[in-house]
Amino acid sequence: MTEKMLIVFGILAVAVGLFAWGRPRADIVGILVVVALMSSGILTPQEALAGFGSPVVILIAAIFIVSEALVNTGVAQRLGDAVVKMGKGSETRLITLIMLLAGGVGSVMNSSAIAAMFIPVVLRVANKTNLNRKRLLMPLCIAVMISGMMTLIASSPNIIIENILESRKLKGLSFFSWTPLGVVILAIGISFMLLVGRDLLSKQLNADQAEVKAPNTFDVLNSYNLTDRWHWVQVLPDSPLLDRAVVQMQKPLYDQFGLVLIGFEKHIHGKGQFLPSTGDTVFELDDILFILADREQLSQFVEVCHFVKCALEGAPYKGRFLIF
């Protein structure tokens, strides 16, 4: 084994270790690998940077952008809520809907994003329906893996294969070339989980799932010592945030005021309704915003954005709790 081969294996081992550790971020690890290969003389600068001009790299980056957009605009949240509503009360229906939705949305999204998006939804459904969470999480994982077979952009290997075929002047694959195979495999996966797979998992709730009650907001705030940073403010008529969507303002509010938007209380038909802060939620007059911010930054936010701060002890908010 040559010296260069040992260097490559060493860099690969370090990269795998960093990926497993999770620090720094995966994209930074990737850049560090390129820098290491170039610095060690394994690759020339031209070879090291050639990948950034590849259509495969650009397409994969675009898929991540679309995935993030679906999450930030609230589309993913709405789909998850629809599953909860349609499948409530029936384990068979829930498993089918979760797998169909994960397989369908996963055909145009990154698999990791799909899993991260649906795991909290599935856990919430399991808690509400008193089902063993394993019996819903396992079907979700299987559907997410199968989703990579649904379309050309469903997974990176599909795109790489298409690019290699084109580079060798061979007939390429169409966007839906994978779909017939993916649909058949997904149908088999759903059938297996309904007929055999779920019976391999216990129906009995785990001890922690059976005993733990959903904490209210103040339990969480006290646990993480966030009580001093928890505030609610009301939107005034001249606020520049009026009629703006959360997805437009969330990052500017954090960058300028260090403000984290948790949720809303909206008054619909005279009744207060609590909503989580999703990307498509719009700031409207008299909305109550639940936020985390330092007191000094909160004062700046209230003054600049024309909000009024509601007292924590003041009616009608005393003892109010939220569960999103």
N, C-alpha and C positions, 0 to 999 in steps of 0.2 A: 504494500500500500504506500503510495507516494505521499510526500509532505503536503501537497495541495489537497489531496483527498482527506487527510487527517484534519486539515484546517476547516474544510467544508463540513465534515461530520461534527467537529467541535462547535462551529457556529450554529448548525442545525440543532444540536443538543441544547445549547443555551436558549435558542429561540423557543423550542418546545417547552423548556422549563419556565420561561417567561409567560408563554401562552397559558400554561397550566396555573401559574401563580396569579395571573390576571393583572399584573402591574409590570410595566406601564401598559397603556392601551394597546390593542392588537395592531392598530395602524402604525403606532410609533415603533413597535417591535419590528414590523415589516420594513420600515425605513432604516432602522438600525442594522438589520440583516444586510440590506443593500450597501450601506456605508461600510460595514465590516468586510464584505466580499470585495468591495472596490479598494479599501485601504490595504487589504492583505495581498493585493495583486492577482487575485483569482479572476476578477472581471476588470476590463478596462472601463473608463468612465462612459464611453459610448455604449458598451454592452450593459452596464448597470442601469442606464437610463432608458434603454430601448423599450423596456416593458411599459413605460408610461405613454408610449405612442401606440400601444396595441389596442385594437378595438375591443378586445375581450376585457381589458382592465377598465376602459371607459364604460362599457355596458354594465359590468358588475357594480361599479360606483353608482351608476344611474339607478340600478335596482335598489341599492341601499337608500338612495334619496327618496324614491317612490315609497319604499317601506316606511321610512320615517314620516313622510307626509301623511300616509294613511293612519298612522298612530296619532300624530299631533293634531290633525283636523277632526278627530273624533269618529272617523268612519269605522275604525276597528272597535271602538267602544260601543257604537250603535249595533254593530253586528253581534257582539257578545251579549248585549242586553236582549236582542231578539231571540237568541238561543235560550237564554234564561226563561223568557216569557213563553216560548212555544214548547219547551221541553219540560217545564216544571211539573213535578209529580210522577214522572215516568222515567225510570232508569234506561229502558230500551230506547225511548225517544231521545233522551239526552245524549246517550252514546252516539246514536246515529247522527244527530244534528251537529255535535261537536266534531265528529270525524269528517262529515261532509263540508262543514265550514272551514276547518283547518286545511283539508285537502284542496278546497277550492281557492281560498285566499292565498294559500301557500304556493299556488301555481304561478303567482306573479310577485311574490315577496320572498325575502330571505328567510330561511328556515328558523334561524335563531330569533329573528324578530317575531315570527309567528308564535313560537313557544313562549317567549317572554310576554307576548300580548295576551295569550289565552290562559296561561297558568293561573293568574289571579282570578280570572272569571270562573274557571273550573273549580278552584278552591272555594269561591263564594257560593257557587251552586251546590257543591258537596255539603257545605255547612248548612245551607238553607233547607236542603232536602234530607238531611241526616243520612247521607250515603257515605260509605268508605271512600275517601278521596282517591285512593289507589285505583278504584274501579272506574274512575273518570279520567285520571291522569294518564294511565297506560294507553287507553284508546287515543288520547290526544297525541302522545308521543309517536305512536304508530302512524297516525294520519299525517303528522308533520314530516316524518321520514318519507312516506309515500308521495307527498306533495312534490318532491324533487323530480318525480317522473312525469309530471302533468304537462309541462310545456318546455319549450326550448330555454327559457330564461329562469326556470324554476330552481336550477342549481348551477353552480360554477362549472362542474365537469361537462354538462350538456353544452355550454357555450364554448368551452375549450375544444371539444370534439368538433363542433361546427366550424370553428376557426381553422382547425387543422385540415379538415376536408377542403375548405375553400383555398387554403394556401397550397394544397397539392393538386388543385384544379379538378377535384372530384365533385360529384353532385352533392350539394349540401342538404341539410335537413330543414324542413319548414318549421314554423312556429309551433304547429300542432302535431308534428310527426310523432311526438312522445305520448300524446294524449290518449289514444286508444289503449295502449299498454297501461298507462297510469290509471285510467278509469277502471279497467278490469282489476288491477291490483288493489285499488281502493275498495272496490266492491267486495273482493275476497277478504280484505282486512276487516271491513265492517261486519261481514257475515261471521268471520272467525271470532271476533270479539263478542258478538251477540250470542253465538251458539256455544262457544267453548271458552274463549279467552277470559271473560269476566268471571266465570265459575272457578277459574284457577286462583282467583283473588278472594280473600275473605270478605264477607258481608259485614262482619263485626267492626264497629268503629274502633279506631285506635284510642288508647286511654287519654292521650292529650287532646284528641279531637272531641271525645265525648265530654271531657270535663271543662275545656276552655270555652268561655263565653266571649262573644265579640266585644272588645273593649270600646268604650265610648271615647269621644275626642279627648276629654279631660284626663282619662286614664293614660292615654298615649302621651299627652303633653307632660304630665307629671313624671312619667317613666323616663323621658328623654330631657327633662329639665328645660322645657320649651315654654313654660307658662308665661314668662316675662316677654316672650316674643310673639305670643298669640294675640291677635287683635281682630276686630271686625269694623269695617267702615262702610258708609252708605254713599252711593253715587248721587252727586248733586246735578242740577239741570245744566250747569255750564262746564261740566267735566269734559276734557278733550278725549276721554276714553269712550264716551257714548257712541253706541252703534259700531264699535270696533270689536273684532273677534279676538279671543284669547291668544290664538296662534300668532297674531300680529304683534301683540303687546307683551307677551310673557317674558321674552328675552330682554327687550328694552327695560322693562320694569325691574328685572333682576340686576341688569348691568348698572342702572342708574341709582336704584334705591336698595338693592340687596333684598328685594321683596319676593317672597314665594307665595304664589296664589294657590290656595287649597280648594276653595269651593265657593258656591253662591247660595244665597237665599233669594229666590225670585217669587214675586207675588202674582200668581196665576188665578184669575177668577176670584180674587179676594182671599186666597189661601196661600200661606207660605209653603214653598217647595224647595227642598235642599237638593242641589245638583253639584256633582264633582266638576272640577275645572278641566274641561276637555277643550280641544283646539277650536271647535266650532261654536262654543258658548259665546254669546254676545253680551257686552256690557250695556245694561239698560237703566233708565232712570229709576231711582229708589232701590236698586239691587243692594243687597248686603253682601259684602265680600269678606271671606274668612282668609286671613293672611298670616304669614310669619315674617316678622321684620323687627329690627332693633327700634327702640323708642325714638331715637334721634332721626333715623332714616324714615320712620313712619311719619314724623312731623313734616319732613320735607315732602314726602309723597302726598300727604293730605293737602298741603299748601299748593303744590305745583299742579296736581291733578284734580283739585276741587272735589275733595271728599270730606265727609264729616265722620269723626271717630265716635263709635258707640261704646259706652261704658260697659265693662265686663259684668258689673253687678247690676246694671240698669235693666228694668223691664223693657221688652219682654224676653230678654236674653239670659236672665239668671237661670243657671242650671241647665241651659240648653246643651244638648249633645248631638253629635253627628256620627253617623256610620255610613261611609260611602262604599 
